[in-house]
Amino acid sequence: MNRQYIRILYQYNQWANARILDTAAKLSPEQFLVPSEQPHRYLRGVLTHTLFAEWIWRNRWNGISPTTRLKPDDFATFESLRVRWQTEEAELMKFISQVTDEQLKAPFQYTSTEGVIYENILWEAMAHVVNHGTQHRSEAAILLTKLGYSPGDLDMILFLRKKL
């Protein structure tokens, strides 16, 4: 694994997140909170979970093991969630721009929110975060489409074609 690939992967992640968030911005406050059968109960829940994953893993990569989770109730409105996401995205992309090939291959340790100590190789955890986001963006896309607002295709190859 090398930093060039990680940078492209995270640029894709950023692009795909933006498609979901730009589409979600079209919803009314009531639609943002419509209950669903999805595991995170509603769009605010799945988006909060996706943001939380990016936030907690970035912190772990920087040697910080948060003991609390971001919760849907932390974000009363879509706009408050989006503002927090923009802040997190800037921090995440700063980390991505500075990571070295040597760091990517090295193990790091962290403590889960349940107090369990783990060790992973950095590039593996970084790939996990993007893959995790893909799963939850697809859940968000389903919810958005059911509300009449499809975000369109989120395939990485589409991002790469636009990028070239």
C-alpha positions as CSV (number, residue, x, y, z in Angstrom):
1,M,0.0,0.0,0.0
2,N,1.3,3.5,-0.8
3,R,0.3,7.0,0.0
4,Q,-0.7,7.8,-3.6
5,Y,-3.4,5.1,-3.5
6,I,-4.6,6.2,0.0
7,R,-4.9,9.8,-1.3
8,I,-7.0,8.7,-4.3
9,L,-9.1,6.5,-2.1
10,Y,-9.8,9.4,0.3
11,Q,-10.5,11.8,-2.5
12,Y,-13.1,9.3,-3.7
13,N,-14.5,9.1,-0.2
14,Q,-14.7,12.9,0.0
15,W,-16.5,13.0,-3.4
16,A,-19.0,10.3,-2.6
17,N,-19.8,11.8,0.8
18,A,-20.4,15.2,-0.9
19,R,-22.9,13.6,-3.3
20,I,-24.8,12.2,-0.3
21,L,-24.6,15.4,1.7
22,D,-25.6,17.6,-1.2
23,T,-28.6,15.4,-1.8
24,A,-29.6,15.3,1.8
25,A,-29.4,19.1,1.9
26,K,-32.5,19.1,-0.3
27,L,-34.6,17.4,2.4
28,S,-37.0,19.2,4.7
29,P,-36.2,19.0,8.4
30,E,-39.0,16.5,8.8
31,Q,-37.7,14.3,6.0
32,F,-34.2,14.3,7.6
33,L,-35.9,12.5,10.6
34,V,-38.3,10.1,8.8
35,P,-38.1,6.7,10.5
36,S,-36.8,3.8,8.5
37,E,-36.1,0.1,8.8
38,Q,-32.3,0.8,8.4
39,P,-30.1,-0.2,11.4
40,H,-29.5,3.5,12.2
41,R,-33.2,4.2,12.2
42,Y,-33.2,7.3,10.0
43,L,-31.0,9.4,7.7
44,R,-29.6,11.5,10.6
45,G,-28.6,8.3,12.3
46,V,-26.8,6.7,9.3
47,L,-25.0,10.0,8.5
48,T,-24.0,10.5,12.1
49,H,-22.6,7.0,12.2
50,T,-20.6,7.5,9.1
51,L,-19.2,10.8,10.4
52,F,-18.4,9.2,13.7
53,A,-16.4,6.5,12.0
54,E,-14.2,9.0,10.2
55,W,-13.8,11.1,13.3
56,I,-12.9,8.2,15.7
57,W,-10.5,6.5,13.3
58,R,-8.6,9.7,12.5
59,N,-8.2,10.3,16.2
60,R,-6.9,6.8,16.7
61,W,-4.4,7.3,13.9
62,N,-3.2,10.4,15.7
63,G,-2.7,8.4,19.0
64,I,-6.0,9.5,20.6
65,S,-8.6,6.9,21.7
66,P,-11.9,8.7,22.3
67,T,-14.1,7.1,24.9
68,T,-17.4,8.6,23.7
69,R,-19.3,8.3,20.4
70,L,-21.0,10.9,18.3
71,K,-24.7,10.5,18.6
72,P,-27.6,11.6,16.3
73,D,-28.9,13.8,19.1
74,D,-25.7,15.8,18.9
75,F,-27.0,17.2,15.6
76,A,-30.4,18.9,15.9
77,T,-30.4,19.8,12.2
78,F,-28.9,18.6,9.0
79,E,-26.9,21.9,8.7
80,S,-25.3,21.3,12.1
81,L,-24.2,17.8,11.0
82,R,-22.9,19.1,7.7
83,V,-20.8,21.9,9.4
84,R,-19.3,19.3,11.8
85,W,-18.6,17.0,8.8
86,Q,-16.8,19.8,6.9
87,T,-14.6,20.4,9.9
88,E,-13.8,16.7,10.2
89,E,-13.2,16.3,6.5
90,A,-10.6,19.1,6.6
91,E,-8.8,17.4,9.5
92,L,-9.0,14.0,7.8
93,M,-7.6,15.2,4.5
94,K,-4.8,17.0,6.3
95,F,-3.8,13.7,7.9
96,I,-4.1,12.0,4.5
97,S,-1.8,14.6,2.9
98,Q,0.9,14.1,5.5
99,V,0.9,10.3,5.9
100,T,4.0,8.5,4.7
101,D,4.5,5.1,3.1
102,E,6.4,4.0,6.2
103,Q,3.5,5.1,8.5
104,L,1.0,3.2,6.3
105,K,2.9,-0.1,6.8
106,A,3.3,0.4,10.5
107,P,1.1,-0.9,13.3
108,F,-0.7,1.4,15.7
109,Q,-2.6,0.7,18.9
110,Y,-5.8,2.2,20.2
111,T,-8.4,1.5,22.8
112,S,-12.0,1.0,21.7
113,T,-14.9,2.9,23.3
114,E,-15.6,-0.3,25.2
115,G,-12.0,-0.3,26.6
116,V,-10.5,-3.1,24.5
117,I,-7.0,-2.6,23.2
118,Y,-6.4,-3.4,19.5
119,E,-3.5,-3.2,17.1
120,N,-3.9,-2.8,13.4
121,I,-1.7,-1.8,10.4
122,L,-2.5,1.8,9.4
123,W,-3.2,1.2,5.7
124,E,-5.6,-1.6,6.6
125,A,-7.6,0.6,9.0
126,M,-7.6,3.4,6.5
127,A,-9.0,1.1,3.8
128,H,-11.6,-0.1,6.3
129,V,-12.9,3.4,6.9
130,V,-13.6,4.0,3.2
131,N,-15.2,0.6,2.8
132,H,-17.3,1.2,5.9
133,G,-18.4,4.6,4.4
134,T,-19.3,2.8,1.2
135,Q,-21.7,0.6,3.1
136,H,-23.4,3.4,5.0
137,R,-23.5,5.7,1.9
138,S,-25.5,3.0,0.2
139,E,-27.9,2.9,3.1
140,A,-28.2,6.7,3.0
141,A,-28.7,6.5,-0.8
142,I,-31.6,4.1,-0.3
143,L,-33.2,6.4,2.2
144,L,-32.7,9.4,0.0
145,T,-34.1,7.6,-3.0
146,K,-37.2,6.5,-1.1
147,L,-37.8,10.2,-0.2
148,G,-37.5,11.1,-3.9
149,Y,-34.0,12.4,-3.9
150,S,-31.5,9.9,-5.4
151,P,-27.9,10.9,-5.1
152,G,-27.1,9.1,-8.4
153,D,-24.3,6.6,-8.9
154,L,-21.5,6.6,-6.3
155,D,-19.1,4.2,-8.1
156,M,-15.4,4.9,-7.6
157,I,-14.8,4.4,-11.4
158,L,-17.1,7.4,-12.0
159,F,-15.1,9.5,-9.7
160,L,-11.9,8.4,-11.4
161,R,-13.3,9.2,-14.8
162,K,-14.3,12.7,-13.7
163,K,-10.9,13.2,-12.0
164,L,-8.8,12.3,-15.1
